[in-house]
Amino acid sequence: MSVDALDSLPILALPTAIGILLLVALEIGYRLGRWRHVHYLDEKDVPVGAMVGSVLGLLALVLGFTFSLAASRFDARRMVVLDEANAIGTTYLRAQFLESPQKEEVSNLLRNYVDLRIMSAERASHLSEMVSKSEAVQAEIWKHAVKASAASPRSVPVGLFVESLNQMIDLHAARLLAGLRSRVPVSIWIALTCLSFLSMLAVGYQSGLAATRRSPAMVGLVIAFSSVVFLIADLDRAQEGFLRVSQQALLDVQRSMDIHGPSVAPKDSEP
């Protein structure tokens, strides 16, 4: 199974499925514990409780590690949006040093480009289309950079423009890496699910072995673990969920471009 297979599930499906699985594990463990209590009277619940505590501690450690991993990658996505916005803004300002008509053409292309970068975050269902169009605009701007460099090979402003353009293209790739390809590995999701199942199985077993009734606290424990799993999944998915990276930096760049000239809508930008 790959991360793409997990992405095909709605974001609420993963914690819901894990919650149901944990409830099943609790029930299986409880029934097994009751059976052991009836048939093996010499088995005590106190030593089992110590082992259950150890397993729960291990589960908490893995949950904390996975949450930290997802949160760090969420912060990386937020920072790369800021870096990309700065690179686009710098490229736009340095494009004003180009000779006409290249200055106007490149400025319009950069306005189109920032529009596409914003839409790529807002239209998750058309992400591939927006990325392809962004790369096409990059290619057009690079052609202008090549022409400007050939016309003025020793021009310092042209050199600075090419430098910032190259950084802008690099940050586009970095944003794709941070948003789509740098994810919590499937192996960690599998390990987390298996460990959660074993932990709830152990909790149910101890309760059954102690001959206690089923406690509502068990359901609360399952809800707590499922909620943490939901937060991890939400942090891990860049294009859906409730925790979204703000595009305000790109919106600010878009607004600053509008101040210097009218924005030209990208061709065929609508799906």
C-alpha positions in Angstrom: 0.0 0.0 0.0 1.2 3.5 -0.8 0.5 6.9 0.5 -1.7 7.6 -2.6 -3.9 4.7 -1.6 -4.4 6.3 1.8 -5.2 9.6 0.2 -8.0 8.0 -1.8 -9.8 7.6 1.6 -11.7 10.6 3.0 -9.8 12.2 5.8 -12.4 11.2 8.4 -12.4 7.5 7.2 -8.9 6.8 8.6 -9.6 7.7 12.3 -13.1 6.2 12.1 -11.8 2.9 10.8 -9.1 2.9 13.5 -11.6 3.8 16.2 -13.8 0.8 15.1 -10.8 -1.4 15.0 -9.8 -0.4 18.6 -13.4 -1.0 19.9 -13.2 -4.5 18.4 -9.8 -5.1 20.0 -11.2 -4.0 23.4 -14.1 -6.4 23.1 -11.9 -9.3 22.0 -9.5 -8.6 24.8 -12.3 -8.3 27.4 -13.9 -11.6 26.4 -10.5 -13.4 26.4 -9.8 -11.9 29.8 -13.1 -13.1 31.2 -12.5 -16.6 29.8 -9.0 -16.7 31.4 -10.5 -15.5 34.7 -13.0 -18.4 34.7 -10.6 -21.1 33.6 -7.3 -20.0 35.1 -7.9 -18.7 38.6 -4.2 -18.4 39.5 -3.6 -15.7 36.8 -3.7 -12.2 38.5 -4.5 -8.9 36.9 -1.8 -6.9 38.7 1.2 -8.2 36.7 -0.9 -7.9 33.5 -1.6 -4.3 34.4 2.1 -3.5 34.6 2.5 -4.9 31.1 -0.5 -3.0 29.8 1.0 0.2 31.1 4.2 -0.5 29.2 2.4 -1.2 26.0 0.3 2.0 26.4 3.5 4.0 27.1 5.0 2.6 23.9 1.9 3.6 21.9 2.0 7.1 23.4 5.7 7.3 22.3 4.9 6.3 18.7 1.9 8.6 18.6 4.1 11.5 19.8 6.8 10.7 17.3 4.3 10.5 14.4 2.5 13.7 15.5 5.9 15.5 15.6 6.8 14.2 12.2 3.5 15.4 10.7 3.7 18.8 12.5 7.3 19.4 11.3 6.3 18.8 7.7 3.3 21.1 8.1 5.7 23.8 9.2 8.0 23.0 6.3 5.0 23.5 3.9 4.2 26.8 5.5 7.8 28.1 5.2 8.2 27.1 1.6 5.0 29.1 0.7 6.6 32.1 2.3 9.9 31.5 0.5 8.2 31.0 -2.8 6.2 34.2 -2.4 9.4 36.1 -1.6 11.1 34.6 -4.7 8.2 35.5 -7.0 8.1 39.1 -5.6 11.8 39.5 -6.1 11.7 38.1 -9.6 8.8 40.5 -10.5 10.7 43.5 -9.1 13.9 42.6 -11.0 11.9 42.0 -14.2 11.3 45.8 -14.2 15.0 46.3 -15.2 14.5 44.4 -18.5 14.1 46.2 -21.8 10.6 46.7 -23.3 8.7 44.8 -24.5 10.2 41.9 -22.4 9.5 43.8 -19.2 5.8 43.9 -19.8 5.6 40.3 -21.1 7.5 38.9 -18.2 5.5 41.0 -15.7 2.3 39.6 -17.1 3.6 36.1 -17.1 4.6 36.5 -13.4 1.1 37.8 -12.6 -0.4 34.8 -14.3 2.1 32.6 -12.4 1.2 33.8 -8.9 -2.5 33.4 -9.8 -1.9 29.8 -10.7 0.2 29.1 -7.5 -2.7 30.4 -5.4 -5.3 28.3 -7.4 -3.1 25.2 -7.0 -3.8 25.4 -3.2 -7.4 26.3 -3.5 -8.4 23.8 -6.1 -7.2 20.5 -4.8 -9.2 18.5 -7.4 -7.4 20.3 -10.2 -3.9 20.3 -8.7 -2.2 18.4 -11.5 -3.6 20.8 -14.1 -2.5 23.9 -12.1 1.0 22.5 -11.6 1.3 21.7 -15.4 0.2 25.3 -16.2 2.6 26.7 -13.7 5.5 24.8 -15.2 4.4 26.0 -18.7 4.6 29.6 -17.5 8.0 28.9 -16.0 9.2 27.7 -19.4 7.9 30.9 -21.1 9.6 33.2 -18.5 12.8 31.2 -18.9 12.8 31.8 -22.7 12.6 35.5 -22.0 15.5 35.2 -19.6 17.6 33.4 -22.2 16.9 36.1 -24.7 17.7 38.9 -22.3 21.0 37.2 -21.3 22.0 36.7 -24.9 21.2 40.4 -25.7 23.1 41.7 -22.6 25.5 39.0 -21.4 27.3 41.3 -19.0 24.3 43.1 -17.6 24.1 42.9 -13.8 20.3 43.5 -13.6 19.7 40.7 -16.1 22.0 38.4 -14.1 20.1 39.2 -10.9 16.8 38.6 -12.7 18.0 35.2 -13.9 19.2 34.3 -10.4 15.9 35.1 -8.7 14.0 33.3 -11.5 16.1 30.2 -11.0 15.3 30.4 -7.2 11.6 30.7 -8.0 11.7 27.6 -10.1 13.6 25.7 -7.5 11.1 26.7 -4.8 8.3 25.5 -7.0 9.9 22.0 -6.9 10.5 22.3 -3.2 6.8 23.2 -2.6 5.7 20.1 -4.5 8.1 18.0 -2.5 6.9 19.4 0.8 3.3 19.3 0.0 2.8 16.1 -2.0 5.9 13.8 -1.6 7.1 14.4 1.9 4.5 12.5 3.9 4.2 10.2 6.9 5.4 6.8 5.5 2.8 4.0 5.2 5.0 1.8 7.3 4.6 4.1 10.2 0.8 4.1 9.7 0.8 0.3 9.7 3.0 0.1 12.8 0.8 2.7 14.6 -2.4 0.8 13.7 -1.0 -2.6 14.9 0.4 -1.1 18.1 -2.9 0.6 18.8 -4.8 -2.7 18.2 -2.4 -4.6 20.6 -2.7 -1.9 23.2 -6.5 -1.9 23.3 -6.5 -5.7 23.2 -4.3 -5.6 26.3 -6.5 -3.1 28.1 -9.6 -5.2 27.4 -7.8 -8.3 28.5 -6.8 -6.8 31.8 -10.4 -5.6 32.4 -11.8 -9.0 31.7 -9.2 -10.7 33.8 -10.1 -8.4 36.7 -13.8 -9.5 36.3 -14.9 -5.9 36.1 -17.8 -4.6 33.9 -17.2 -2.9 30.7 -16.4 0.7 31.5 -17.4 3.8 29.5 -13.8 5.0 30.1 -12.7 2.4 27.4 -14.8 4.2 24.8 -13.2 7.5 26.0 -9.8 6.0 25.5 -10.6 4.9 22.0 -12.0 8.4 21.1 -8.8 10.0 22.5 -6.5 7.9 20.4 -8.7 8.3 17.3 -8.7 12.0 17.8 -4.9 12.1 17.8 -4.8 9.9 14.7 -7.2 12.4 13.0 -4.9 15.3 13.9 -1.9 13.5 12.4 -3.8 12.7 9.2 -5.0 16.3 9.0 -1.5 17.6 9.4 -0.2 15.1 6.8 -2.6 16.1 4.0 -1.8 19.4 2.4 -4.7 19.6 0.0 -7.7 18.7 2.3 -8.8 18.8 5.9 -9.2 21.5 8.5 -5.5 22.5 9.0 -4.5 24.3 5.8 -1.4 26.3 5.1 -2.2 29.9 4.7 -1.6 31.4 1.2 -1.6 35.0 2.6 2.1 35.5 1.5 1.2 34.8 -2.1 -2.0 36.9 -1.9 0.2 39.8 -0.6 2.5 39.4 -3.7 -0.5 39.2 -5.9 -1.8 42.5 -4.4 1.5 44.2 -4.8 1.6 43.2 -8.5 -1.8 44.7 -9.0 -0.5 48.0 -7.6 2.2 48.1 -10.3 -0.1 47.0 -13.2 -3.3 45.2 -14.1 -3.4 41.5 -13.6 -3.9 39.4 -16.7 -6.0 36.3 -16.1 -4.2 33.1 -17.1 -5.4 31.5 -20.3 -7.6 28.4 -19.8 -7.1 28.7 -16.0 -10.7 27.6 -15.3 -11.3 23.8 -15.2 
